Amino acid sequence: MKQLIIKIIDFFFDSLFPINHADRLLLSMSEEKAYLDLPKAPETPYHLIKSIFAYKNSLVTSLIWNIKYKKSTKALEIGGYALYRYICKNWYLHLYKIVLLPIPISHRRRNERGYNQCELLLDQVKKLDATQNLTFSYNLIKRKIHKDRQTLKNRSKRLSDAKNIFEIDFAELEKLQDSTKEVDQQVKIIIVDDVVTTGSTMREAVELIRSVGFKDVSGVSLAH
């Protein structure tokens, strides 16, 4: 019933505010078709960061914008499905204790937007994880410094702005360490973001988590 109400509300707003061609085409896709058909991202220079889709494609741009700024239910379902499929494809779940966490946003950004889109993506992944092979940690890292949006900044400014913007929540770290110390599998931390450009923010998060003892840490974004 809840999903039906959400679909009715989405239909109502789409009727009031017509969407463009790229949005219409993207949101008409099934999750599987979007995962298979959207153009894949090139390899990033930093080997610990992987991306799924190529951001410059208009449909991928539409996907990110519908998730990030519109909180579109359909776009989140597509994005969450893509992340889940990608993780299952690239890491054997029976070999790893996989812990997923979102790139955090500042309190100011959360107040402006009302949500962290990366947390919403992980909510979708959690729904798909029927066998509960994955572990989710939403608060292990926090953003301690607010920065203006990165869109119009050049590469050097993006790189400098990413320095020392995160901190560890040590209470959450203790909980995670307790929950993983007895497991037989290798513990793998995967940080999730919606889009990376230079990768500087993701690298900062990866290195911070490695500094507190987790050796196997990677980043995955929907787009690059």
N, C-alpha and C positions, 0 to 999 in steps of 0.2 A: 504493500500500500504506500509506504514512504517513497519508494522509487517511482511509483506512478504519479504521485503528487509532484515530485521533483521534475519529472518529464513534462507534466502539464504546465508548471511554472516556466520551464525553459521554453516551451512552445509559445506561451503567452508573450514573453519578452522578445522572442525572435520575431513575433508578428508585429510588435510595436517598433522594434529596431531591426530592420532587415539587415542580414549579414551579407558580406561580399562573396564573390565567386569562390575564392580560395577557402574561406570559412565553410561555405556550403558544401563544397566537395569533400573537404576533410571530415566534417562532422557527419557526412553520409556514409563514411567508410566503417566497416567492422574493425574491431581491434586487430584481428588477425591480418586483414588486408592492409591496414596501415603499417603494421610491423613489417610485413613482407615487401610492400611496394614503395614506401617512402625511401628516398635516396640515403645511402649510408654515409656516415661521417668519415673523413680521412683520418689517418692515424695522427694523434697528437705528439708533439716532440717529447713530452714527458711520459715515459713508458708506464708510469703508475696511474695515468688517467686515460680512461676509455670513454668514447662517446658513441651514441647509436646512430643518430641522424645528422644530415648536413643542414645546418641552420639556414644557409642562403637559399635553399629551395622554398618557394612560396608556401607550400603546404606545411612544411616543417615550421616556418616562421609563424604561420597561423596557429599551429599546435601550441607553440610556446606562448604566444600572446593570449590565446584562449585559456591556457592554464594560469599564467602569471597575473593577468590583469582582469580576466572575466570570470575566473573560477568556474569554468565550464565543466559540468559533470561529464559530458561525453568526451571532451578533450582529456580530462583526468583519467578516465577509463582507458583511453588509448595509450596515454603516457605510462600509466601504471602497468598495463599489460606488456608494453614494450620493455620496460625495465625488468619485469618478472621473467619474461622469455629470455632476455639477454643474460641475466644472472644465471638462470638454469642452464643455458647453452654453454656459458664460458667457465662455470665452476661447478664441479660435481658436488652436489649438496651432501652426499653421503660421506665425502672425504673432509668436508670443512664444517666447522661451526661458524656460520656466516652471520655477522652482525651488521645490520643496515642502520645508518644514521643520516639525517638530512644536514645539508649546509645550513647553519643557523642564520637568522636575520636579526637586526637590531630591534630593540624595543620600539624605537621611533618608527621603523619601517612596518613593524607589526601593527602598531597603532594606526598608521596611515592606510594600510591595505586590509587589515583585519585577519590576516592569516599568513602562514608560510607555505608557499606552494609546494615546496619539497616535502613537507610533512604530509600534505594532502596526497602527493604521489605515493608516499610510503603507505598511507592508509589503503590505497588501492592495491598495492603489492600485498599487503597483509591479508586482504580479502581473498586474493588468489592463492595464497599459501595454505591450502586446505589441510595439508599434513603437518603444518607448523614446523617446517624445517628451518625457518629463518627466525632470527632474533632481531628485535627493533629497539633502538636506544635513541630517543628523541632529544635528550638533554645532556649528552656526554660533553659536547663542546658548546660554548656560548660565544656570541659575538659581543665583544666588550667595547668596540669602537664603531660608531655610525659613520658611514661614508656616503657621499652623494652617489647617485646612479652612475654607473660606469660607461654608459652607452656612448657618450660623446668624448670620452677621454682617450688620449693616445696610449700606445703600448707602455711607454716608460712610466706614465702617470698611474696606469693600472697596476703595474708591478710594484711601484713604491707604496701605493695605497693598501696593498694586501698585507703588508708587513705587520705582524703582531696584532692582528685584529681579533684573534680568537683566544679563549682561555678554556681550561678544563674545569668541569664541575666535578670536584673530587669525591663528593658523595655518590654521584652517578658512576664514577670510575670504580669505586669500591664495590658497588652493587654488581657491575659488569664483571669485575675480576672474580668475585665470589661465584657468579653464575657460570663462569667458564673454566674455573681452575680444575674441575673434576672431569671435564669432557675428554673423550679419547681423540676426537678430531682436532686438526689444526684450526686455531681461531683465525678467521679472516674478517677484517673490518672493511666495509665498503661504504664510502661517503657518497651520497646522492645529491646531484644538483640538476636544475632544469637545463641550463646552458652554460658552457664555458667558452671563453674567447682566448685570452692568453693562458688560462689555466693557473694564474697566480694565486687566486683565492683558494682554489682546490689544493694546490701544492702546499700552501700554508697550513691548511687543515690536516692534510696527510702527515706532514712532518711533525706537527704538534702531537698527534696521536701516537706516532712512532716514538716520540721522545718520552712517553710515559710507559713504554714497555711492550706495546703491540708491534710485532715485527712485520706482519703481513697486512699492509694497509693499501687500499686502492681507492680511486675515485671513478665514479660513473656518472655521466651526464646524458640527458636525453638528446642534446644537440651540441654541435660544435661548428 
